[in-house]
């Protein structure tokens, strides 16, 4: 419907309220227990933000204020719906989804990361997505194994 047939102030107002969907990864939506809880919380927060914006009297302001929460609501609804809960690894013999792995790099840095789902990955907080190149290379390996990632070699020091 053309903007001329709506009560919107301008084409810019209309474009502010029609946000594109957040991209959904083509990979399986594997999650840890904490990751699933975080997705459910984000879904609840998006729902609350959308409900709050829905009470705004001015139609243009309501559309502006509900655009982001509505987009997040669609995204998190889909992510919760498709979440595949993966239990913690039964063994620490090899690196798996949910494992915390410590490795040393060629330059002497020692790093520790937990391998988690895409939505819960936060490298600054010590977690990386299972689809990252490093995680993909480390999965299935054991303490003492050396793997190549790009032009670097990583030696696995510990798995927990």
DAVENQUI-V276999 format. One record per residue. N is the residue number from 1. RES is the residue in three letters. PHI is phi in whole degrees, 0 to 359 (NA if undefined). PSI is psi in whole degrees, 0 to 359 (none if undefined). D_LAST is the distance of its C-alpha to the last C-alpha in Angstrom with 2 decimals. Layout:
n=N res=RES phi=PHI psi=PSI d_last=D_LAST
n=N res=RES phi=PHI psi=PSI d_last=D_LAST
This chain:
n=1 res=UNK phi=NA psi=136 d_last=56.46
n=2 res=UNK phi=292 psi=152 d_last=57.96
n=3 res=UNK phi=299 psi=330 d_last=57.37
n=4 res=UNK phi=299 psi=337 d_last=61.14
n=5 res=UNK phi=260 psi=10 d_last=60.85
n=6 res=UNK phi=242 psi=174 d_last=58.20
n=7 res=UNK phi=267 psi=20 d_last=58.39
n=8 res=UNK phi=278 psi=150 d_last=56.04
n=9 res=UNK phi=292 psi=323 d_last=57.27
n=10 res=UNK phi=197 psi=173 d_last=56.48
n=11 res=UNK phi=297 psi=325 d_last=54.58
n=12 res=UNK phi=299 psi=319 d_last=52.02
n=13 res=UNK phi=298 psi=317 d_last=51.40
n=14 res=UNK phi=298 psi=317 d_last=50.89
n=15 res=UNK phi=292 psi=333 d_last=48.43
n=16 res=UNK phi=291 psi=336 d_last=46.41
n=17 res=UNK phi=262 psi=355 d_last=45.94
n=18 res=UNK phi=246 psi=73 d_last=44.95
n=19 res=UNK phi=281 psi=142 d_last=41.50
n=20 res=UNK phi=292 psi=153 d_last=39.83
n=21 res=UNK phi=296 psi=149 d_last=36.81
n=22 res=UNK phi=292 psi=140 d_last=33.37
n=23 res=UNK phi=295 psi=140 d_last=32.10
n=24 res=UNK phi=256 psi=130 d_last=29.93
n=25 res=UNK phi=296 psi=145 d_last=27.44
n=26 res=UNK phi=282 psi=350 d_last=28.41
n=27 res=UNK phi=281 psi=158 d_last=24.82
n=28 res=UNK phi=303 psi=145 d_last=23.57
n=29 res=UNK phi=270 psi=68 d_last=22.59
n=30 res=UNK phi=285 psi=138 d_last=19.04
n=31 res=UNK phi=220 psi=151 d_last=17.59
n=32 res=UNK phi=275 psi=173 d_last=14.85
n=33 res=UNK phi=301 psi=316 d_last=16.43
n=34 res=UNK phi=295 psi=323 d_last=16.58
n=35 res=UNK phi=295 psi=320 d_last=18.01
n=36 res=UNK phi=294 psi=317 d_last=20.65
n=37 res=UNK phi=298 psi=320 d_last=21.65
n=38 res=UNK phi=295 psi=319 d_last=22.06
n=39 res=UNK phi=297 psi=317 d_last=24.22
n=40 res=UNK phi=296 psi=322 d_last=26.28
n=41 res=UNK phi=293 psi=316 d_last=26.85
n=42 res=UNK phi=295 psi=324 d_last=27.94
n=43 res=UNK phi=296 psi=315 d_last=30.23
n=44 res=UNK phi=299 psi=317 d_last=31.73
n=45 res=UNK phi=295 psi=321 d_last=32.30
n=46 res=UNK phi=295 psi=319 d_last=33.97
n=47 res=UNK phi=298 psi=316 d_last=36.13
n=48 res=UNK phi=295 psi=319 d_last=37.17
n=49 res=UNK phi=295 psi=320 d_last=38.01
n=50 res=UNK phi=294 psi=315 d_last=40.03
n=51 res=UNK phi=300 psi=320 d_last=41.82
n=52 res=UNK phi=296 psi=318 d_last=42.65
n=53 res=UNK phi=291 psi=332 d_last=44.04
n=54 res=UNK phi=293 psi=344 d_last=46.06
n=55 res=UNK phi=270 psi=355 d_last=48.20
n=56 res=UNK phi=291 psi=131 d_last=49.56
n=57 res=UNK phi=294 psi=308 d_last=53.31
n=58 res=UNK phi=292 psi=122 d_last=53.91
n=59 res=UNK phi=299 psi=320 d_last=53.03
n=60 res=UNK phi=292 psi=316 d_last=52.13
n=61 res=UNK phi=293 psi=321 d_last=49.91
n=62 res=UNK phi=299 psi=316 d_last=48.28
n=63 res=UNK phi=295 psi=318 d_last=47.50
n=64 res=UNK phi=298 psi=313 d_last=46.11
n=65 res=UNK phi=288 psi=336 d_last=43.94
n=66 res=UNK phi=265 psi=352 d_last=42.64
n=67 res=UNK phi=299 psi=307 d_last=41.84
n=68 res=UNK phi=295 psi=312 d_last=38.28
n=69 res=UNK phi=299 psi=324 d_last=37.29
n=70 res=UNK phi=294 psi=318 d_last=38.83
n=71 res=UNK phi=297 psi=315 d_last=36.90
n=72 res=UNK phi=296 psi=323 d_last=33.61
n=73 res=UNK phi=299 psi=315 d_last=34.64
n=74 res=UNK phi=297 psi=315 d_last=35.14
n=75 res=UNK phi=297 psi=306 d_last=31.82
n=76 res=UNK phi=290 psi=331 d_last=29.62
n=77 res=UNK phi=299 psi=315 d_last=31.64
n=78 res=UNK phi=293 psi=318 d_last=30.88
n=79 res=UNK phi=294 psi=321 d_last=27.15
n=80 res=UNK phi=292 psi=318 d_last=26.87
n=81 res=UNK phi=299 psi=322 d_last=29.19
n=82 res=UNK phi=263 psi=1 d_last=27.21
n=83 res=UNK phi=299 psi=135 d_last=23.65
n=84 res=UNK phi=244 psi=102 d_last=21.64
n=85 res=UNK phi=293 psi=125 d_last=18.99
n=86 res=UNK phi=249 psi=120 d_last=15.89
n=87 res=UNK phi=295 psi=159 d_last=13.99
n=88 res=UNK phi=303 psi=148 d_last=10.25
n=89 res=UNK phi=301 psi=141 d_last=9.05
n=90 res=UNK phi=283 psi=341 d_last=10.32
n=91 res=UNK phi=225 psi=154 d_last=8.43
n=92 res=UNK phi=251 psi=20 d_last=5.51
n=93 res=UNK phi=289 psi=322 d_last=8.72
n=94 res=UNK phi=226 psi=159 d_last=9.27
n=95 res=UNK phi=287 psi=132 d_last=8.50
n=96 res=UNK phi=217 psi=173 d_last=9.92
n=97 res=UNK phi=302 psi=130 d_last=11.28
n=98 res=UNK phi=94 psi=348 d_last=9.12
n=99 res=UNK phi=286 psi=151 d_last=5.86
n=100 res=UNK phi=255 psi=124 d_last=5.11
n=101 res=UNK phi=237 psi=136 d_last=6.46
n=102 res=UNK phi=248 psi=132 d_last=8.63
n=103 res=UNK phi=218 psi=157 d_last=11.94
n=104 res=UNK phi=251 psi=146 d_last=15.44
n=105 res=UNK phi=259 psi=167 d_last=18.57
n=106 res=UNK phi=305 psi=324 d_last=22.03
n=107 res=UNK phi=278 psi=6 d_last=23.36
n=108 res=UNK phi=94 psi=349 d_last=21.00
n=109 res=UNK phi=293 psi=140 d_last=18.96
n=110 res=UNK phi=247 psi=127 d_last=15.27
n=111 res=UNK phi=231 psi=149 d_last=13.47
n=112 res=UNK phi=232 psi=129 d_last=10.21
n=113 res=UNK phi=221 psi=149 d_last=10.25
n=114 res=UNK phi=260 psi=135 d_last=8.97
n=115 res=UNK phi=271 psi=118 d_last=10.94
n=116 res=UNK phi=225 psi=183 d_last=13.47
n=117 res=UNK phi=289 psi=166 d_last=17.14
n=118 res=UNK phi=298 psi=318 d_last=20.01
n=119 res=UNK phi=288 psi=337 d_last=21.46
n=120 res=UNK phi=260 psi=357 d_last=18.45
n=121 res=UNK phi=293 psi=133 d_last=17.45
n=122 res=UNK phi=207 psi=90 d_last=18.28
n=123 res=UNK phi=305 psi=325 d_last=17.40
n=124 res=UNK phi=295 psi=333 d_last=18.99
n=125 res=UNK phi=263 psi=5 d_last=16.67
n=126 res=UNK phi=92 psi=25 d_last=13.47
n=127 res=UNK phi=226 psi=148 d_last=13.28
n=128 res=UNK phi=226 psi=151 d_last=14.87
n=129 res=UNK phi=291 psi=143 d_last=16.70
n=130 res=UNK phi=296 psi=343 d_last=15.82
n=131 res=UNK phi=267 psi=357 d_last=19.38
n=132 res=UNK phi=292 psi=152 d_last=19.12
n=133 res=UNK phi=302 psi=320 d_last=19.98
n=134 res=UNK phi=295 psi=311 d_last=16.89
n=135 res=UNK phi=298 psi=318 d_last=14.53
n=136 res=UNK phi=299 psi=323 d_last=17.02
n=137 res=UNK phi=286 psi=326 d_last=17.06
n=138 res=UNK phi=282 psi=330 d_last=13.35
n=139 res=UNK phi=302 psi=133 d_last=12.95
n=140 res=UNK phi=88 psi=354 d_last=13.41
n=141 res=UNK phi=267 psi=163 d_last=12.79
n=142 res=UNK phi=240 psi=170 d_last=11.04
n=143 res=UNK phi=303 psi=135 d_last=10.41
n=144 res=UNK phi=95 psi=341 d_last=13.98
n=145 res=UNK phi=291 psi=147 d_last=15.18
n=146 res=UNK phi=243 psi=129 d_last=17.39
n=147 res=UNK phi=236 psi=154 d_last=18.24
n=148 res=UNK phi=256 psi=132 d_last=21.16
n=149 res=UNK phi=230 psi=110 d_last=21.24
n=150 res=UNK phi=64 psi=234 d_last=24.82
n=151 res=UNK phi=258 psi=16 d_last=26.21
n=152 res=UNK phi=243 psi=153 d_last=23.00
n=153 res=UNK phi=250 psi=139 d_last=20.68
n=154 res=UNK phi=241 psi=135 d_last=16.96
n=155 res=UNK phi=249 psi=126 d_last=15.14
n=156 res=UNK phi=284 psi=123 d_last=11.44
n=157 res=UNK phi=260 psi=321 d_last=10.42
n=158 res=UNK phi=205 psi=152 d_last=6.69
n=159 res=UNK phi=227 psi=131 d_last=3.78
n=160 res=UNK phi=219 psi=none d_last=0.00
